[in-house]
């Protein structure tokens, strides 16, 4: 199954070594995969390229050992070099997630190929205008947010004046309506946010600390998925 065919952003987990309270990243990923998360993104601003490659290897192994290589999408944030190096070593990586200030989407597509996933963070200021006008032919999904201000990514949602713009559920519902590609929403998302988020019509939620810093990550992940499915189907 190709990366594009299996892509499911309904339950999307973002993690790096700075998010786990000192616990092994691979152990948290194992919990999340077993709980049923469908998309994983390795993201770190502190890990070296070699450390990121090793984390990616561990994540790919966890997914394979769970028998979910055809179900779970594995992405890396921002680091085209890491993906290419990992693939060179035979590690199964499905694609990249980038922001507007990162490597251009066209370059990612050129190096990773048509079958890879390229996700893009939708610009927070001028969001609706951007979604309507951007060329989505090279993009597989939008990541949008933040729903709340978040210490995990303090610059998330900054406008040109340095103010954080958070998104209301009404904003998100409008976004889901006008976007021609799938949308996943995060930024400080907690369990209590899942019911109203599911009702907006977006395709999924993404979390970091709601799972990675939980006392019981597997239980926290399972609760998020169960709640999403319950309210998404209503």
Secondary structure, DSSP 4 states (H G I P E B T S, - for coil): --HHHH---SEEEEE-GGGSTTS-HHHHHHHHHHHT--EEEE--SSS-HHHHHHHHHHHHHHHHHTT-TTT-EEEEES-HHHHHHHHHTT----EEEE-TTSS-HHHHHHHH-TTSEEEEEPPSTTHHHHHHHS--TT-SEEEEE-SS--STTTTTTB-TTS-B----HHHHHHHHHH-SSEEEEESS--HHHHHHHHTTT-SEEEESHHHHTSTTHHHHHHHHHHHHHHHH--
